[in-house]
Amino acid sequence: MNRIVDILTGTHRHPRRAAPFDSWEENMNLPETRILSVEDDPDTFNWIKIVLRNSAVPAAVSNARSGRDAIDQVSASWFDLCIVDYALPDMTGVQLCSRLRQMNCGVPVIFFSAADRPIDKEKAFAAGAAAFLSKATDLGSFEPTVRRILLGTTTQRGREFSPYLRVAS
């Protein structure tokens, strides 16, 4: 009942849009923390779920097996983070990231891919990626990067980047 009163009086704030949290634990204890993995390989998706379940990143992890499926899920629901493979069956991760930016959904994107050439990383960052991790060399950086992006304290090409703050240019 108090929540309804708060909503009607305008004092209710969505927990993910509230003032900055004092600690990681305070932020991540919210039930709304949702991550979308866009990965066509079931083994990689299971690895992502296991790593996040056994780490300090308690979150509900959903999977999209194609770019189109990811767009449909992001259109229908709200996610805190997308973890995207570079090579998808119907489009590239760069194309998906660009489409997400065109939709103005504001969800941060981490590329987690076997493609790790410098040109792949440049294209991903140009499309709006918050981070790029290689499946071959960055496994140890996966969980800390997810945590950092969810906290909104990453930099993107030298500028402060927060997934919850969008500044018009």
ChimeraX commands (.cxc) that place a marker at each C-alpha (Angstrom):
marker #1 position 0.00,0.00,0.00 radius 0.5
marker #1 position 2.83,2.41,0.84 radius 0.5
marker #1 position 4.35,1.81,-2.59 radius 0.5
marker #1 position 1.07,2.77,-4.28 radius 0.5
marker #1 position 0.93,5.97,-2.21 radius 0.5
marker #1 position 4.55,6.72,-3.14 radius 0.5
marker #1 position 3.80,6.20,-6.82 radius 0.5
marker #1 position 0.69,8.39,-6.70 radius 0.5
marker #1 position 2.44,11.18,-4.79 radius 0.5
marker #1 position 5.50,11.08,-7.02 radius 0.5
marker #1 position 7.92,10.08,-4.26 radius 0.5
marker #1 position 8.49,6.57,-5.62 radius 0.5
marker #1 position 11.76,6.04,-7.49 radius 0.5
marker #1 position 12.65,3.05,-9.61 radius 0.5
marker #1 position 15.48,1.30,-7.71 radius 0.5
marker #1 position 17.79,1.24,-10.73 radius 0.5
marker #1 position 17.25,4.96,-11.34 radius 0.5
marker #1 position 17.64,6.06,-7.73 radius 0.5
marker #1 position 20.61,7.92,-6.28 radius 0.5
marker #1 position 24.03,6.23,-6.59 radius 0.5
marker #1 position 24.51,3.27,-4.30 radius 0.5
marker #1 position 27.13,3.20,-1.57 radius 0.5
marker #1 position 28.32,-0.30,-2.31 radius 0.5
marker #1 position 28.32,-3.01,-4.93 radius 0.5
marker #1 position 26.34,-5.33,-2.66 radius 0.5
marker #1 position 23.63,-2.72,-2.09 radius 0.5
marker #1 position 23.29,-2.22,-5.85 radius 0.5
marker #1 position 23.30,-5.89,-6.81 radius 0.5
marker #1 position 20.78,-7.05,-4.20 radius 0.5
marker #1 position 18.05,-5.50,-6.32 radius 0.5
marker #1 position 15.83,-8.13,-7.93 radius 0.5
marker #1 position 15.67,-6.30,-11.27 radius 0.5
marker #1 position 19.28,-7.00,-12.28 radius 0.5
marker #1 position 18.87,-8.68,-15.65 radius 0.5
marker #1 position 21.49,-9.61,-18.22 radius 0.5
marker #1 position 20.85,-10.66,-21.81 radius 0.5
marker #1 position 23.46,-12.92,-23.34 radius 0.5
marker #1 position 23.36,-12.84,-27.14 radius 0.5
marker #1 position 25.20,-16.06,-27.89 radius 0.5
marker #1 position 24.44,-18.82,-30.38 radius 0.5
marker #1 position 26.78,-21.35,-28.71 radius 0.5
marker #1 position 25.01,-23.12,-25.80 radius 0.5
marker #1 position 28.32,-24.02,-24.08 radius 0.5
marker #1 position 29.41,-20.38,-23.99 radius 0.5
marker #1 position 26.01,-19.30,-22.68 radius 0.5
marker #1 position 26.19,-21.93,-19.93 radius 0.5
marker #1 position 29.72,-20.74,-19.02 radius 0.5
marker #1 position 28.44,-17.14,-18.74 radius 0.5
marker #1 position 25.56,-18.26,-16.48 radius 0.5
marker #1 position 27.86,-20.33,-14.26 radius 0.5
marker #1 position 30.47,-17.58,-13.90 radius 0.5
marker #1 position 27.85,-14.99,-12.98 radius 0.5
marker #1 position 26.01,-17.34,-10.60 radius 0.5
marker #1 position 29.25,-18.17,-8.75 radius 0.5
marker #1 position 30.48,-14.61,-8.56 radius 0.5
marker #1 position 29.54,-11.32,-6.96 radius 0.5
marker #1 position 27.20,-10.60,-9.88 radius 0.5
marker #1 position 23.88,-12.15,-8.90 radius 0.5
marker #1 position 21.64,-11.64,-11.89 radius 0.5
marker #1 position 18.99,-13.32,-13.96 radius 0.5
marker #1 position 20.65,-14.25,-17.25 radius 0.5
marker #1 position 18.53,-14.74,-20.38 radius 0.5
marker #1 position 19.77,-15.88,-23.77 radius 0.5
marker #1 position 19.08,-14.77,-27.31 radius 0.5
marker #1 position 20.50,-17.00,-30.02 radius 0.5
marker #1 position 20.36,-14.39,-32.79 radius 0.5
marker #1 position 20.42,-10.66,-33.28 radius 0.5
marker #1 position 16.73,-10.57,-34.18 radius 0.5
marker #1 position 15.84,-12.51,-31.03 radius 0.5
marker #1 position 17.90,-10.03,-28.98 radius 0.5
marker #1 position 16.12,-7.04,-30.52 radius 0.5
marker #1 position 12.75,-8.66,-29.79 radius 0.5
marker #1 position 13.69,-9.34,-26.16 radius 0.5
marker #1 position 15.11,-5.85,-25.57 radius 0.5
marker #1 position 11.98,-4.34,-27.15 radius 0.5
marker #1 position 9.72,-6.38,-24.88 radius 0.5
marker #1 position 11.65,-6.11,-21.61 radius 0.5
marker #1 position 14.26,-4.13,-19.75 radius 0.5
marker #1 position 17.85,-5.35,-19.28 radius 0.5
marker #1 position 20.73,-3.95,-17.25 radius 0.5
marker #1 position 23.36,-5.31,-19.65 radius 0.5
marker #1 position 23.80,-7.17,-22.95 radius 0.5
marker #1 position 26.73,-9.53,-23.47 radius 0.5
marker #1 position 27.10,-9.96,-27.22 radius 0.5
marker #1 position 29.09,-12.31,-29.45 radius 0.5
marker #1 position 30.64,-10.68,-32.52 radius 0.5
marker #1 position 29.50,-13.39,-34.96 radius 0.5
marker #1 position 25.77,-14.15,-34.81 radius 0.5
marker #1 position 23.75,-16.27,-37.27 radius 0.5
marker #1 position 21.74,-13.37,-38.75 radius 0.5
marker #1 position 23.92,-10.28,-38.20 radius 0.5
marker #1 position 27.15,-9.19,-36.60 radius 0.5
marker #1 position 27.36,-8.05,-33.01 radius 0.5
marker #1 position 28.33,-4.62,-34.36 radius 0.5
marker #1 position 25.10,-4.43,-36.35 radius 0.5
marker #1 position 23.14,-5.49,-33.26 radius 0.5
marker #1 position 24.88,-2.89,-31.09 radius 0.5
marker #1 position 24.13,-0.19,-33.67 radius 0.5
marker #1 position 20.45,-1.24,-33.77 radius 0.5
marker #1 position 20.24,-1.11,-29.97 radius 0.5
marker #1 position 21.68,2.42,-30.03 radius 0.5
marker #1 position 19.15,3.43,-32.71 radius 0.5
marker #1 position 16.39,2.12,-30.43 radius 0.5
marker #1 position 17.66,4.46,-27.66 radius 0.5
marker #1 position 17.24,1.68,-25.11 radius 0.5
marker #1 position 20.40,2.72,-23.24 radius 0.5
marker #1 position 21.46,-0.82,-22.38 radius 0.5
marker #1 position 25.26,-1.14,-22.15 radius 0.5
marker #1 position 26.86,-3.76,-24.39 radius 0.5
marker #1 position 29.89,-5.90,-23.64 radius 0.5
marker #1 position 31.32,-7.83,-26.57 radius 0.5
marker #1 position 32.53,-11.29,-25.53 radius 0.5
marker #1 position 33.87,-12.87,-28.65 radius 0.5
marker #1 position 36.48,-15.05,-30.30 radius 0.5
marker #1 position 36.97,-12.24,-32.82 radius 0.5
marker #1 position 39.72,-10.14,-31.29 radius 0.5
marker #1 position 41.44,-8.35,-34.14 radius 0.5
marker #1 position 42.02,-4.63,-33.55 radius 0.5
marker #1 position 39.59,-3.76,-36.38 radius 0.5
marker #1 position 36.85,-5.85,-34.67 radius 0.5
marker #1 position 37.35,-3.93,-31.45 radius 0.5
marker #1 position 37.36,-0.58,-33.26 radius 0.5
marker #1 position 34.07,-1.40,-35.00 radius 0.5
marker #1 position 32.50,-2.54,-31.71 radius 0.5
marker #1 position 33.48,0.65,-29.87 radius 0.5
marker #1 position 32.37,2.79,-32.81 radius 0.5
marker #1 position 28.95,1.09,-32.60 radius 0.5
marker #1 position 28.70,2.00,-28.90 radius 0.5
marker #1 position 30.15,-0.96,-27.00 radius 0.5
marker #1 position 31.12,-0.34,-23.38 radius 0.5
marker #1 position 33.78,-3.09,-23.39 radius 0.5
marker #1 position 35.29,-5.78,-25.61 radius 0.5
marker #1 position 36.57,-9.05,-24.15 radius 0.5
marker #1 position 38.23,-11.88,-26.02 radius 0.5
marker #1 position 37.05,-15.41,-25.24 radius 0.5
marker #1 position 40.62,-16.61,-25.75 radius 0.5
marker #1 position 42.49,-14.18,-23.49 radius 0.5
marker #1 position 40.09,-12.23,-21.24 radius 0.5
marker #1 position 38.27,-14.93,-19.24 radius 0.5
marker #1 position 39.68,-13.62,-15.96 radius 0.5
marker #1 position 38.46,-10.11,-16.79 radius 0.5
marker #1 position 34.90,-11.19,-17.56 radius 0.5
marker #1 position 33.28,-10.93,-14.12 radius 0.5
marker #1 position 35.10,-7.72,-13.04 radius 0.5
marker #1 position 34.15,-6.07,-16.34 radius 0.5
marker #1 position 30.49,-7.04,-15.94 radius 0.5
marker #1 position 30.54,-5.66,-12.39 radius 0.5
marker #1 position 32.19,-2.41,-13.53 radius 0.5
marker #1 position 29.72,-1.87,-16.36 radius 0.5
marker #1 position 26.72,-2.60,-14.15 radius 0.5
marker #1 position 27.97,-0.04,-11.66 radius 0.5
marker #1 position 28.21,2.49,-14.50 radius 0.5
marker #1 position 31.79,3.51,-13.80 radius 0.5
marker #1 position 33.41,2.66,-17.08 radius 0.5
marker #1 position 34.90,5.04,-19.58 radius 0.5
marker #1 position 34.20,4.93,-23.26 radius 0.5
marker #1 position 36.92,6.48,-25.39 radius 0.5
marker #1 position 38.06,8.71,-22.53 radius 0.5
marker #1 position 34.59,10.01,-21.56 radius 0.5
marker #1 position 32.54,9.01,-18.55 radius 0.5
marker #1 position 29.91,6.54,-19.67 radius 0.5
marker #1 position 26.92,5.53,-17.61 radius 0.5
marker #1 position 24.28,3.17,-18.96 radius 0.5
marker #1 position 21.64,5.06,-17.02 radius 0.5
marker #1 position 22.52,8.56,-18.20 radius 0.5
marker #1 position 22.11,9.54,-21.82 radius 0.5
marker #1 position 23.32,12.96,-22.91 radius 0.5
marker #1 position 22.14,14.36,-26.22 radius 0.5
marker #1 position 24.85,15.62,-28.51 radius 0.5
marker link #1:1,2 radius 0.2
marker link #1:2,3 radius 0.2
marker link #1:3,4 radius 0.2
marker link #1:4,5 radius 0.2
marker link #1:5,6 radius 0.2
marker link #1:6,7 radius 0.2
marker link #1:7,8 radius 0.2
marker link #1:8,9 radius 0.2
marker link #1:9,10 radius 0.2
marker link #1:10,11 radius 0.2
marker link #1:11,12 radius 0.2
marker link #1:12,13 radius 0.2
marker link #1:13,14 radius 0.2
marker link #1:14,15 radius 0.2
marker link #1:15,16 radius 0.2
marker link #1:16,17 radius 0.2
marker link #1:17,18 radius 0.2
marker link #1:18,19 radius 0.2
marker link #1:19,20 radius 0.2
marker link #1:20,21 radius 0.2
marker link #1:21,22 radius 0.2
marker link #1:22,23 radius 0.2
marker link #1:23,24 radius 0.2
marker link #1:24,25 radius 0.2
marker link #1:25,26 radius 0.2
marker link #1:26,27 radius 0.2
marker link #1:27,28 radius 0.2
marker link #1:28,29 radius 0.2
marker link #1:29,30 radius 0.2
marker link #1:30,31 radius 0.2
marker link #1:31,32 radius 0.2
marker link #1:32,33 radius 0.2
marker link #1:33,34 radius 0.2
marker link #1:34,35 radius 0.2
marker link #1:35,36 radius 0.2
marker link #1:36,37 radius 0.2
marker link #1:37,38 radius 0.2
marker link #1:38,39 radius 0.2
marker link #1:39,40 radius 0.2
marker link #1:40,41 radius 0.2
marker link #1:41,42 radius 0.2
marker link #1:42,43 radius 0.2
marker link #1:43,44 radius 0.2
marker link #1:44,45 radius 0.2
marker link #1:45,46 radius 0.2
marker link #1:46,47 radius 0.2
marker link #1:47,48 radius 0.2
marker link #1:48,49 radius 0.2
marker link #1:49,50 radius 0.2
marker link #1:50,51 radius 0.2
marker link #1:51,52 radius 0.2
marker link #1:52,53 radius 0.2
marker link #1:53,54 radius 0.2
marker link #1:54,55 radius 0.2
marker link #1:55,56 radius 0.2
marker link #1:56,57 radius 0.2
marker link #1:57,58 radius 0.2
marker link #1:58,59 radius 0.2
marker link #1:59,60 radius 0.2
marker link #1:60,61 radius 0.2
marker link #1:61,62 radius 0.2
marker link #1:62,63 radius 0.2
marker link #1:63,64 radius 0.2
marker link #1:64,65 radius 0.2
marker link #1:65,66 radius 0.2
marker link #1:66,67 radius 0.2
marker link #1:67,68 radius 0.2
marker link #1:68,69 radius 0.2
marker link #1:69,70 radius 0.2
marker link #1:70,71 radius 0.2
marker link #1:71,72 radius 0.2
marker link #1:72,73 radius 0.2
marker link #1:73,74 radius 0.2
marker link #1:74,75 radius 0.2
marker link #1:75,76 radius 0.2
marker link #1:76,77 radius 0.2
marker link #1:77,78 radius 0.2
marker link #1:78,79 radius 0.2
marker link #1:79,80 radius 0.2
marker link #1:80,81 radius 0.2
marker link #1:81,82 radius 0.2
marker link #1:82,83 radius 0.2
marker link #1:83,84 radius 0.2
marker link #1:84,85 radius 0.2
marker link #1:85,86 radius 0.2
marker link #1:86,87 radius 0.2
marker link #1:87,88 radius 0.2
marker link #1:88,89 radius 0.2
marker link #1:89,90 radius 0.2
marker link #1:90,91 radius 0.2
marker link #1:91,92 radius 0.2
marker link #1:92,93 radius 0.2
marker link #1:93,94 radius 0.2
marker link #1:94,95 radius 0.2
marker link #1:95,96 radius 0.2
marker link #1:96,97 radius 0.2
marker link #1:97,98 radius 0.2
marker link #1:98,99 radius 0.2
marker link #1:99,100 radius 0.2
marker link #1:100,101 radius 0.2
marker link #1:101,102 radius 0.2
marker link #1:102,103 radius 0.2
marker link #1:103,104 radius 0.2
marker link #1:104,105 radius 0.2
marker link #1:105,106 radius 0.2
marker link #1:106,107 radius 0.2
marker link #1:107,108 radius 0.2
marker link #1:108,109 radius 0.2
marker link #1:109,110 radius 0.2
marker link #1:110,111 radius 0.2
marker link #1:111,112 radius 0.2
marker link #1:112,113 radius 0.2
marker link #1:113,114 radius 0.2
marker link #1:114,115 radius 0.2
marker link #1:115,116 radius 0.2
marker link #1:116,117 radius 0.2
marker link #1:117,118 radius 0.2
marker link #1:118,119 radius 0.2
marker link #1:119,120 radius 0.2
marker link #1:120,121 radius 0.2
marker link #1:121,122 radius 0.2
marker link #1:122,123 radius 0.2
marker link #1:123,124 radius 0.2
marker link #1:124,125 radius 0.2
marker link #1:125,126 radius 0.2
marker link #1:126,127 radius 0.2
marker link #1:127,128 radius 0.2
marker link #1:128,129 radius 0.2
marker link #1:129,130 radius 0.2
marker link #1:130,131 radius 0.2
marker link #1:131,132 radius 0.2
marker link #1:132,133 radius 0.2
marker link #1:133,134 radius 0.2
marker link #1:134,135 radius 0.2
marker link #1:135,136 radius 0.2
marker link #1:136,137 radius 0.2
marker link #1:137,138 radius 0.2
marker link #1:138,139 radius 0.2
marker link #1:139,140 radius 0.2
marker link #1:140,141 radius 0.2
marker link #1:141,142 radius 0.2
marker link #1:142,143 radius 0.2
marker link #1:143,144 radius 0.2
marker link #1:144,145 radius 0.2
marker link #1:145,146 radius 0.2
marker link #1:146,147 radius 0.2
marker link #1:147,148 radius 0.2
marker link #1:148,149 radius 0.2
marker link #1:149,150 radius 0.2
marker link #1:150,151 radius 0.2
marker link #1:151,152 radius 0.2
marker link #1:152,153 radius 0.2
marker link #1:153,154 radius 0.2
marker link #1:154,155 radius 0.2
marker link #1:155,156 radius 0.2
marker link #1:156,157 radius 0.2
marker link #1:157,158 radius 0.2
marker link #1:158,159 radius 0.2
marker link #1:159,160 radius 0.2
marker link #1:160,161 radius 0.2
marker link #1:161,162 radius 0.2
marker link #1:162,163 radius 0.2
marker link #1:163,164 radius 0.2
marker link #1:164,165 radius 0.2
marker link #1:165,166 radius 0.2
marker link #1:166,167 radius 0.2
marker link #1:167,168 radius 0.2
marker link #1:168,169 radius 0.2
view
